[in-house]
Amino acid sequence: MPQLSPLNWIFLFLLFWAAVLSVSILIWWSTKTYFLGKTSNVSDVKENKWNW
């Protein structure tokens, strides 16, 4: 493995944690929308006054 400058190690460190954060946010968002999608059928009984 070639030698990397300290600045490149910092960039690799930040890139690694940015990837971990992005994947965890994607997992959280997908489970959140799935949960809301499951429970939205219960609230369909009430009239929705919002157009969206």
PDBQT receptor file of N, H, CA, C and O in Angstrom, charges set to zero:
ATOM      1  N   MET A   1       0.847  -1.192   0.000  1.00  0.00    +0.000 N 
ATOM      2  CA  MET A   1       0.000   0.000   0.000  1.00  0.00    +0.000 C 
ATOM      3  C   MET A   1       0.886   1.246   0.000  1.00  0.00    +0.000 C 
ATOM      4  O   MET A   1       1.819   1.346   0.797  1.00  0.00    +0.000 OA
ATOM      5  N   PRO A   2       0.601   2.171  -0.871  1.00  0.00    +0.000 N 
ATOM      6  CA  PRO A   2       1.462   3.355  -0.930  1.00  0.00    +0.000 C 
ATOM      7  C   PRO A   2       1.260   4.265   0.286  1.00  0.00    +0.000 C 
ATOM      8  O   PRO A   2       0.223   4.240   0.949  1.00  0.00    +0.000 OA
ATOM      9  N   GLN A   3       2.258   5.038   0.538  1.00  0.00    +0.000 N 
ATOM     10  H   GLN A   3       3.100   5.059   0.000  1.00  0.00    +0.000 HD
ATOM     11  CA  GLN A   3       2.176   5.977   1.651  1.00  0.00    +0.000 C 
ATOM     12  C   GLN A   3       1.222   7.115   1.296  1.00  0.00    +0.000 C 
ATOM     13  O   GLN A   3       1.244   7.637   0.182  1.00  0.00    +0.000 OA
ATOM     14  N   LEU A   4       0.401   7.481   2.243  1.00  0.00    +0.000 N 
ATOM     15  H   LEU A   4       0.383   7.056   3.148  1.00  0.00    +0.000 HD
ATOM     16  CA  LEU A   4      -0.527   8.586   2.033  1.00  0.00    +0.000 C 
ATOM     17  C   LEU A   4      -0.116   9.765   2.912  1.00  0.00    +0.000 C 
ATOM     18  O   LEU A   4       0.414   9.592   4.010  1.00  0.00    +0.000 OA
ATOM     19  N   SER A   5      -0.370  10.941   2.409  1.00  0.00    +0.000 N 
ATOM     20  H   SER A   5      -0.801  11.082   1.518  1.00  0.00    +0.000 HD
ATOM     21  CA  SER A   5      -0.080  12.124   3.212  1.00  0.00    +0.000 C 
ATOM     22  C   SER A   5      -1.117  12.222   4.337  1.00  0.00    +0.000 C 
ATOM     23  O   SER A   5      -2.209  11.665   4.232  1.00  0.00    +0.000 OA
ATOM     24  N   PRO A   6      -0.769  12.927   5.404  1.00  0.00    +0.000 N 
ATOM     25  CA  PRO A   6      -1.733  13.072   6.508  1.00  0.00    +0.000 C 
ATOM     26  C   PRO A   6      -3.053  13.696   6.080  1.00  0.00    +0.000 C 
ATOM     27  O   PRO A   6      -4.102  13.358   6.629  1.00  0.00    +0.000 OA
ATOM     28  N   LEU A   7      -3.018  14.590   5.119  1.00  0.00    +0.000 N 
ATOM     29  H   LEU A   7      -2.166  14.864   4.673  1.00  0.00    +0.000 HD
ATOM     30  CA  LEU A   7      -4.257  15.200   4.639  1.00  0.00    +0.000 C 
ATOM     31  C   LEU A   7      -5.155  14.163   3.964  1.00  0.00    +0.000 C 
ATOM     32  O   LEU A   7      -6.376  14.195   4.116  1.00  0.00    +0.000 OA
ATOM     33  N   ASN A   8      -4.537  13.241   3.217  1.00  0.00    +0.000 N 
ATOM     34  H   ASN A   8      -3.544  13.215   3.094  1.00  0.00    +0.000 HD
ATOM     35  CA  ASN A   8      -5.331  12.184   2.588  1.00  0.00    +0.000 C 
ATOM     36  C   ASN A   8      -5.921  11.240   3.624  1.00  0.00    +0.000 C 
ATOM     37  O   ASN A   8      -7.030  10.741   3.428  1.00  0.00    +0.000 OA
ATOM     38  N   TRP A   9      -5.219  10.980   4.717  1.00  0.00    +0.000 N 
ATOM     39  H   TRP A   9      -4.319  11.385   4.877  1.00  0.00    +0.000 HD
ATOM     40  CA  TRP A   9      -5.782  10.142   5.777  1.00  0.00    +0.000 C 
ATOM     41  C   TRP A   9      -6.982  10.818   6.417  1.00  0.00    +0.000 C 
ATOM     42  O   TRP A   9      -7.966  10.163   6.761  1.00  0.00    +0.000 OA
ATOM     43  N   ILE A  10      -6.894  12.136   6.576  1.00  0.00    +0.000 N 
ATOM     44  H   ILE A  10      -6.095  12.669   6.297  1.00  0.00    +0.000 HD
ATOM     45  CA  ILE A  10      -8.035  12.879   7.136  1.00  0.00    +0.000 C 
ATOM     46  C   ILE A  10      -9.221  12.804   6.183  1.00  0.00    +0.000 C 
ATOM     47  O   ILE A  10     -10.357  12.616   6.617  1.00  0.00    +0.000 OA
ATOM     48  N   PHE A  11      -8.958  12.951   4.878  1.00  0.00    +0.000 N 
ATOM     49  H   PHE A  11      -8.035  13.103   4.525  1.00  0.00    +0.000 HD
ATOM     50  CA  PHE A  11     -10.034  12.846   3.899  1.00  0.00    +0.000 C 
ATOM     51  C   PHE A  11     -10.660  11.453   3.897  1.00  0.00    +0.000 C 
ATOM     52  O   PHE A  11     -11.880  11.318   3.801  1.00  0.00    +0.000 OA
ATOM     53  N   LEU A  12      -9.829  10.422   4.003  1.00  0.00    +0.000 N 
ATOM     54  H   LEU A  12      -8.838  10.531   4.082  1.00  0.00    +0.000 HD
ATOM     55  CA  LEU A  12     -10.359   9.060   4.060  1.00  0.00    +0.000 C 
ATOM     56  C   LEU A  12     -11.191   8.851   5.320  1.00  0.00    +0.000 C 
ATOM     57  O   LEU A  12     -12.238   8.206   5.271  1.00  0.00    +0.000 OA
ATOM     58  N   PHE A  13     -10.735   9.386   6.438  1.00  0.00    +0.000 N 
ATOM     59  H   PHE A  13      -9.884   9.909   6.478  1.00  0.00    +0.000 HD
ATOM     60  CA  PHE A  13     -11.477   9.277   7.689  1.00  0.00    +0.000 C 
ATOM     61  C   PHE A  13     -12.832   9.951   7.570  1.00  0.00    +0.000 C 
ATOM     62  O   PHE A  13     -13.850   9.383   7.967  1.00  0.00    +0.000 OA
ATOM     63  N   LEU A  14     -12.850  11.167   7.022  1.00  0.00    +0.000 N 
ATOM     64  H   LEU A  14     -12.023  11.628   6.699  1.00  0.00    +0.000 HD
ATOM     65  CA  LEU A  14     -14.114  11.885   6.864  1.00  0.00    +0.000 C 
ATOM     66  C   LEU A  14     -15.027  11.196   5.853  1.00  0.00    +0.000 C 
ATOM     67  O   LEU A  14     -16.242  11.155   6.046  1.00  0.00    +0.000 OA
ATOM     68  N   LEU A  15     -14.456  10.658   4.780  1.00  0.00    +0.000 N 
ATOM     69  H   LEU A  15     -13.469  10.692   4.623  1.00  0.00    +0.000 HD
ATOM     70  CA  LEU A  15     -15.257   9.957   3.789  1.00  0.00    +0.000 C 
ATOM     71  C   LEU A  15     -15.881   8.699   4.372  1.00  0.00    +0.000 C 
ATOM     72  O   LEU A  15     -17.031   8.380   4.071  1.00  0.00    +0.000 OA
ATOM     73  N   PHE A  16     -15.137   7.985   5.199  1.00  0.00    +0.000 N 
ATOM     74  H   PHE A  16     -14.203   8.244   5.444  1.00  0.00    +0.000 HD
ATOM     75  CA  PHE A  16     -15.661   6.783   5.834  1.00  0.00    +0.000 C 
ATOM     76  C   PHE A  16     -16.853   7.115   6.735  1.00  0.00    +0.000 C 
ATOM     77  O   PHE A  16     -17.891   6.459   6.652  1.00  0.00    +0.000 OA
ATOM     78  N   TRP A  17     -16.713   8.125   7.590  1.00  0.00    +0.000 N 
ATOM     79  H   TRP A  17     -15.869   8.658   7.658  1.00  0.00    +0.000 HD
ATOM     80  CA  TRP A  17     -17.807   8.450   8.498  1.00  0.00    +0.000 C 
ATOM     81  C   TRP A  17     -18.984   9.098   7.777  1.00  0.00    +0.000 C 
ATOM     82  O   TRP A  17     -20.127   8.964   8.215  1.00  0.00    +0.000 OA
ATOM     83  N   ALA A  18     -18.714   9.797   6.678  1.00  0.00    +0.000 N 
ATOM     84  H   ALA A  18     -17.786   9.905   6.323  1.00  0.00    +0.000 HD
ATOM     85  CA  ALA A  18     -19.823  10.324   5.873  1.00  0.00    +0.000 C 
ATOM     86  C   ALA A  18     -20.608   9.184   5.233  1.00  0.00    +0.000 C 
ATOM     87  O   ALA A  18     -21.834   9.251   5.139  1.00  0.00    +0.000 OA
ATOM     88  N   ALA A  19     -19.912   8.144   4.796  1.00  0.00    +0.000 N 
ATOM     89  H   ALA A  19     -18.917   8.090   4.873  1.00  0.00    +0.000 HD
ATOM     90  CA  ALA A  19     -20.601   6.987   4.217  1.00  0.00    +0.000 C 
ATOM     91  C   ALA A  19     -21.402   6.245   5.280  1.00  0.00    +0.000 C 
ATOM     92  O   ALA A  19     -22.530   5.825   5.022  1.00  0.00    +0.000 OA
ATOM     93  N   VAL A  20     -20.836   6.082   6.463  1.00  0.00    +0.000 N 
ATOM     94  H   VAL A  20     -19.920   6.423   6.672  1.00  0.00    +0.000 HD
ATOM     95  CA  VAL A  20     -21.563   5.421   7.556  1.00  0.00    +0.000 C 
ATOM     96  C   VAL A  20     -22.804   6.219   7.926  1.00  0.00    +0.000 C 
ATOM     97  O   VAL A  20     -23.877   5.649   8.122  1.00  0.00    +0.000 OA
ATOM     98  N   LEU A  21     -22.662   7.527   8.022  1.00  0.00    +0.000 N 
ATOM     99  H   LEU A  21     -21.790   7.990   7.863  1.00  0.00    +0.000 HD
ATOM    100  CA  LEU A  21     -23.797   8.380   8.358  1.00  0.00    +0.000 C 
ATOM    101  C   LEU A  21     -24.864   8.337   7.275  1.00  0.00    +0.000 C 
ATOM    102  O   LEU A  21     -26.055   8.280   7.582  1.00  0.00    +0.000 OA
ATOM    103  N   SER A  22     -24.450   8.362   6.014  1.00  0.00    +0.000 N 
ATOM    104  H   SER A  22     -23.483   8.407   5.766  1.00  0.00    +0.000 HD
ATOM    105  CA  SER A  22     -25.419   8.329   4.919  1.00  0.00    +0.000 C 
ATOM    106  C   SER A  22     -26.198   7.020   4.904  1.00  0.00    +0.000 C 
ATOM    107  O   SER A  22     -27.415   7.023   4.721  1.00  0.00    +0.000 OA
ATOM    108  N   VAL A  23     -25.503   5.902   5.097  1.00  0.00    +0.000 N 
ATOM    109  H   VAL A  23     -24.514   5.899   5.245  1.00  0.00    +0.000 HD
ATOM    110  CA  VAL A  23     -26.192   4.609   5.097  1.00  0.00    +0.000 C 
ATOM    111  C   VAL A  23     -27.145   4.507   6.275  1.00  0.00    +0.000 C 
ATOM    112  O   VAL A  23     -28.256   3.996   6.132  1.00  0.00    +0.000 OA
ATOM    113  N   SER A  24     -26.724   4.987   7.435  1.00  0.00    +0.000 N 
ATOM    114  H   SER A  24     -25.821   5.402   7.551  1.00  0.00    +0.000 HD
ATOM    115  CA  SER A  24     -27.613   4.910   8.597  1.00  0.00    +0.000 C 
ATOM    116  C   SER A  24     -28.831   5.810   8.416  1.00  0.00    +0.000 C 
ATOM    117  O   SER A  24     -29.928   5.444   8.836  1.00  0.00    +0.000 OA
ATOM    118  N   ILE A  25     -28.662   6.977   7.800  1.00  0.00    +0.000 N 
ATOM    119  H   ILE A  25     -27.770   7.275   7.458  1.00  0.00    +0.000 HD
ATOM    120  CA  ILE A  25     -29.806   7.856   7.543  1.00  0.00    +0.000 C 
ATOM    121  C   ILE A  25     -30.743   7.215   6.524  1.00  0.00    +0.000 C 
ATOM    122  O   ILE A  25     -31.962   7.309   6.663  1.00  0.00    +0.000 OA
ATOM    123  N   LEU A  26     -30.182   6.559   5.493  1.00  0.00    +0.000 N 
ATOM    124  H   LEU A  26     -29.192   6.483   5.380  1.00  0.00    +0.000 HD
ATOM    125  CA  LEU A  26     -31.030   5.889   4.514  1.00  0.00    +0.000 C 
ATOM    126  C   LEU A  26     -31.816   4.749   5.139  1.00  0.00    +0.000 C 
ATOM    127  O   LEU A  26     -32.991   4.563   4.824  1.00  0.00    +0.000 OA
ATOM    128  N   ILE A  27     -31.188   3.989   6.016  1.00  0.00    +0.000 N 
ATOM    129  H   ILE A  27     -30.233   4.140   6.272  1.00  0.00    +0.000 HD
ATOM    130  CA  ILE A  27     -31.888   2.899   6.696  1.00  0.00    +0.000 C 
ATOM    131  C   ILE A  27     -32.977   3.467   7.596  1.00  0.00    +0.000 C 
ATOM    132  O   ILE A  27     -34.094   2.950   7.619  1.00  0.00    +0.000 OA
ATOM    133  N   TRP A  28     -32.663   4.522   8.335  1.00  0.00    +0.000 N 
ATOM    134  H   TRP A  28     -31.756   4.942   8.317  1.00  0.00    +0.000 HD
ATOM    135  CA  TRP A  28     -33.663   5.141   9.211  1.00  0.00    +0.000 C 
ATOM    136  C   TRP A  28     -34.824   5.685   8.392  1.00  0.00    +0.000 C 
ATOM    137  O   TRP A  28     -35.981   5.513   8.774  1.00  0.00    +0.000 OA
ATOM    138  N   TRP A  29     -34.532   6.337   7.272  1.00  0.00    +0.000 N 
ATOM    139  H   TRP A  29     -33.591   6.477   6.962  1.00  0.00    +0.000 HD
ATOM    140  CA  TRP A  29     -35.588   6.937   6.461  1.00  0.00    +0.000 C 
ATOM    141  C   TRP A  29     -36.470   5.861   5.836  1.00  0.00    +0.000 C 
ATOM    142  O   TRP A  29     -37.689   6.018   5.776  1.00  0.00    +0.000 OA
ATOM    143  N   SER A  30     -35.862   4.768   5.370  1.00  0.00    +0.000 N 
ATOM    144  H   SER A  30     -34.871   4.640   5.419  1.00  0.00    +0.000 HD
ATOM    145  CA  SER A  30     -36.671   3.722   4.746  1.00  0.00    +0.000 C 
ATOM    146  C   SER A  30     -37.565   3.038   5.772  1.00  0.00    +0.000 C 
ATOM    147  O   SER A  30     -38.709   2.713   5.456  1.00  0.00    +0.000 OA
ATOM    148  N   THR A  31     -37.082   2.808   6.990  1.00  0.00    +0.000 N 
ATOM    149  H   THR A  31     -36.152   3.072   7.247  1.00  0.00    +0.000 HD
ATOM    150  CA  THR A  31     -37.942   2.202   7.998  1.00  0.00    +0.000 C 
ATOM    151  C   THR A  31     -39.006   3.195   8.460  1.00  0.00    +0.000 C 
ATOM    152  O   THR A  31     -40.121   2.789   8.788  1.00  0.00    +0.000 OA
ATOM    153  N   LYS A  32     -38.684   4.475   8.492  1.00  0.00    +0.000 N 
ATOM    154  H   LYS A  32     -37.778   4.804   8.225  1.00  0.00    +0.000 HD
ATOM    155  CA  LYS A  32     -39.666   5.484   8.899  1.00  0.00    +0.000 C 
ATOM    156  C   LYS A  32     -40.793   5.571   7.887  1.00  0.00    +0.000 C 
ATOM    157  O   LYS A  32     -41.963   5.566   8.272  1.00  0.00    +0.000 OA
ATOM    158  N   THR A  33     -40.470   5.652   6.592  1.00  0.00    +0.000 N 
ATOM    159  H   THR A  33     -39.520   5.657   6.280  1.00  0.00    +0.000 HD
ATOM    160  CA  THR A  33     -41.519   5.757   5.582  1.00  0.00    +0.000 C 
ATOM    161  C   THR A  33     -42.309   4.461   5.488  1.00  0.00    +0.000 C 
ATOM    162  O   THR A  33     -43.508   4.495   5.211  1.00  0.00    +0.000 OA
ATOM    163  N   TYR A  34     -41.668   3.324   5.711  1.00  0.00    +0.000 N 
ATOM    164  H   TYR A  34     -40.694   3.296   5.935  1.00  0.00    +0.000 HD
ATOM    165  CA  TYR A  34     -42.388   2.056   5.691  1.00  0.00    +0.000 C 
ATOM    166  C   TYR A  34     -43.377   2.005   6.855  1.00  0.00    +0.000 C 
ATOM    167  O   TYR A  34     -44.507   1.540   6.705  1.00  0.00    +0.000 OA
ATOM    168  N   PHE A  35     -42.935   2.489   8.009  1.00  0.00    +0.000 N 
ATOM    169  H   PHE A  35     -42.017   2.867   8.131  1.00  0.00    +0.000 HD
ATOM    170  CA  PHE A  35     -43.813   2.500   9.174  1.00  0.00    +0.000 C 
ATOM    171  C   PHE A  35     -44.996   3.435   8.943  1.00  0.00    +0.000 C 
ATOM    172  O   PHE A  35     -46.132   3.095   9.272  1.00  0.00    +0.000 OA
ATOM    173  N   LEU A  36     -44.731   4.609   8.379  1.00  0.00    +0.000 N 
ATOM    174  H   LEU A  36     -43.808   4.885   8.112  1.00  0.00    +0.000 HD
ATOM    175  CA  LEU A  36     -45.819   5.542   8.114  1.00  0.00    +0.000 C 
ATOM    176  C   LEU A  36     -46.740   4.999   7.038  1.00  0.00    +0.000 C 
ATOM    177  O   LEU A  36     -47.947   5.237   7.081  1.00  0.00    +0.000 OA
ATOM    178  N   GLY A  37     -46.193   4.279   6.078  1.00  0.00    +0.000 N 
ATOM    179  H   GLY A  37     -45.212   4.086   6.044  1.00  0.00    +0.000 HD
ATOM    180  CA  GLY A  37     -47.021   3.691   5.042  1.00  0.00    +0.000 C 
ATOM    181  C   GLY A  37     -47.937   2.621   5.603  1.00  0.00    +0.000 C 
ATOM    182  O   GLY A  37     -49.068   2.470   5.139  1.00  0.00    +0.000 OA
ATOM    183  N   LYS A  38     -47.465   1.870   6.599  1.00  0.00    +0.000 N 
ATOM    184  H   LYS A  38     -46.546   1.993   6.975  1.00  0.00    +0.000 HD
ATOM    185  CA  LYS A  38     -48.308   0.840   7.196  1.00  0.00    +0.000 C 
ATOM    186  C   LYS A  38     -49.425   1.465   8.023  1.00  0.00    +0.000 C 
ATOM    187  O   LYS A  38     -50.556   0.978   8.000  1.00  0.00    +0.000 OA
ATOM    188  N   THR A  39     -49.126   2.531   8.749  1.00  0.00    +0.000 N 
ATOM    189  H   THR A  39     -48.208   2.926   8.767  1.00  0.00    +0.000 HD
ATOM    190  CA  THR A  39     -50.127   3.105   9.637  1.00  0.00    +0.000 C 
ATOM    191  C   THR A  39     -51.029   4.104   8.924  1.00  0.00    +0.000 C 
ATOM    192  O   THR A  39     -52.015   4.560   9.504  1.00  0.00    +0.000 OA
ATOM    193  N   SER A  40     -50.711   4.458   7.662  1.00  0.00    +0.000 N 
ATOM    194  H   SER A  40     -49.910   4.087   7.191  1.00  0.00    +0.000 HD
ATOM    195  CA  SER A  40     -51.546   5.441   6.983  1.00  0.00    +0.000 C 
ATOM    196  C   SER A  40     -52.912   4.852   6.632  1.00  0.00    +0.000 C 
ATOM    197  O   SER A  40     -53.873   5.600   6.450  1.00  0.00    +0.000 OA
ATOM    198  N   ASN A  41     -53.013   3.528   6.534  1.00  0.00    +0.000 N 
ATOM    199  H   ASN A  41     -52.233   2.921   6.682  1.00  0.00    +0.000 HD
ATOM    200  CA  ASN A  41     -54.306   2.922   6.212  1.00  0.00    +0.000 C 
ATOM    201  C   ASN A  41     -55.300   3.121   7.353  1.00  0.00    +0.000 C 
ATOM    202  O   ASN A  41     -56.508   3.194   7.127  1.00  0.00    +0.000 OA
ATOM    203  N   VAL A  42     -54.782   3.208   8.582  1.00  0.00    +0.000 N 
ATOM    204  H   VAL A  42     -53.800   3.149   8.765  1.00  0.00    +0.000 HD
ATOM    205  CA  VAL A  42     -55.668   3.402   9.730  1.00  0.00    +0.000 C 
ATOM    206  C   VAL A  42     -56.270   4.804   9.698  1.00  0.00    +0.000 C 
ATOM    207  O   VAL A  42     -57.440   4.984  10.034  1.00  0.00    +0.000 OA
ATOM    208  N   SER A  43     -55.483   5.788   9.298  1.00  0.00    +0.000 N 
ATOM    209  H   SER A  43     -54.533   5.641   9.024  1.00  0.00    +0.000 HD
ATOM    210  CA  SER A  43     -55.969   7.175   9.310  1.00  0.00    +0.000 C 
ATOM    211  C   SER A  43     -56.772   7.509   8.057  1.00  0.00    +0.000 C 
ATOM    212  O   SER A  43     -57.239   8.640   7.925  1.00  0.00    +0.000 OA
ATOM    213  N   ASP A  44     -56.952   6.557   7.125  1.00  0.00    +0.000 N 
ATOM    214  H   ASP A  44     -56.573   5.638   7.232  1.00  0.00    +0.000 HD
ATOM    215  CA  ASP A  44     -57.747   6.831   5.932  1.00  0.00    +0.000 C 
ATOM    216  C   ASP A  44     -59.227   6.982   6.265  1.00  0.00    +0.000 C 
ATOM    217  O   ASP A  44     -59.996   7.515   5.465  1.00  0.00    +0.000 OA
ATOM    218  N   VAL A  45     -59.624   6.510   7.450  1.00  0.00    +0.000 N 
ATOM    219  H   VAL A  45     -58.999   6.077   8.099  1.00  0.00    +0.000 HD
ATOM    220  CA  VAL A  45     -61.029   6.611   7.843  1.00  0.00    +0.000 C 
ATOM    221  C   VAL A  45     -61.400   8.075   8.038  1.00  0.00    +0.000 C 
ATOM    222  O   VAL A  45     -62.497   8.491   7.666  1.00  0.00    +0.000 OA
ATOM    223  N   LYS A  46     -60.491   8.862   8.621  1.00  0.00    +0.000 N 
ATOM    224  H   LYS A  46     -59.600   8.524   8.923  1.00  0.00    +0.000 HD
ATOM    225  CA  LYS A  46     -60.749  10.287   8.819  1.00  0.00    +0.000 C 
ATOM    226  C   LYS A  46     -60.625  11.023   7.491  1.00  0.00    +0.000 C 
ATOM    227  O   LYS A  46     -59.875  10.607   6.608  1.00  0.00    +0.000 OA
ATOM    228  N   GLU A  47     -61.358  12.107   7.360  1.00  0.00    +0.000 N 
ATOM    229  H   GLU A  47     -61.967  12.445   8.077  1.00  0.00    +0.000 HD
ATOM    230  CA  GLU A  47     -61.253  12.902   6.145  1.00  0.00    +0.000 C 
ATOM    231  C   GLU A  47     -59.964  13.704   6.185  1.00  0.00    +0.000 C 
ATOM    232  O   GLU A  47     -59.640  14.335   7.190  1.00  0.00    +0.000 OA
ATOM    233  N   ASN A  48     -59.232  13.671   5.076  1.00  0.00    +0.000 N 
ATOM    234  H   ASN A  48     -59.495  13.158   4.259  1.00  0.00    +0.000 HD
ATOM    235  CA  ASN A  48     -57.964  14.384   4.996  1.00  0.00    +0.000 C 
ATOM    236  C   ASN A  48     -58.217  15.751   4.387  1.00  0.00    +0.000 C 
ATOM    237  O   ASN A  48     -58.636  15.846   3.234  1.00  0.00    +0.000 OA
ATOM    238  N   LYS A  49     -57.965  16.819   5.151  1.00  0.00    +0.000 N 
ATOM    239  H   LYS A  49     -57.624  16.742   6.088  1.00  0.00    +0.000 HD
ATOM    240  CA  LYS A  49     -58.207  18.151   4.623  1.00  0.00    +0.000 C 
ATOM    241  C   LYS A  49     -56.990  18.739   3.914  1.00  0.00    +0.000 C 
ATOM    242  O   LYS A  49     -57.069  19.841   3.370  1.00  0.00    +0.000 OA
ATOM    243  N   TRP A  50     -55.877  18.029   3.914  1.00  0.00    +0.000 N 
ATOM    244  H   TRP A  50     -55.812  17.134   4.356  1.00  0.00    +0.000 HD
ATOM    245  CA  TRP A  50     -54.692  18.489   3.197  1.00  0.00    +0.000 C 
ATOM    246  C   TRP A  50     -54.715  17.926   1.791  1.00  0.00    +0.000 C 
ATOM    247  O   TRP A  50     -55.138  16.787   1.592  1.00  0.00    +0.000 OA
ATOM    248  N   ASN A  51     -54.274  18.693   0.818  1.00  0.00    +0.000 N 
ATOM    249  H   ASN A  51     -53.931  19.618   0.979  1.00  0.00    +0.000 HD
ATOM    250  CA  ASN A  51     -54.310  18.253  -0.571  1.00  0.00    +0.000 C 
ATOM    251  C   ASN A  51     -53.159  17.316  -0.933  1.00  0.00    +0.000 C 
ATOM    252  O   ASN A  51     -53.160  16.745  -2.024  1.00  0.00    +0.000 OA
ATOM    253  N   TRP A  52     -52.203  17.150  -0.066  1.00  0.00    +0.000 N 
ATOM    254  H   TRP A  52     -52.202  17.614   0.820  1.00  0.00    +0.000 HD
ATOM    255  CA  TRP A  52     -51.069  16.302  -0.396  1.00  0.00    +0.000 C 
ATOM    256  C   TRP A  52     -51.116  15.058   0.458  1.00  0.00    +0.000 C 
ATOM    257  O   TRP A  52     -50.245  14.197   0.343  1.00  0.00    +0.000 OA
TER     258      TRP A  52
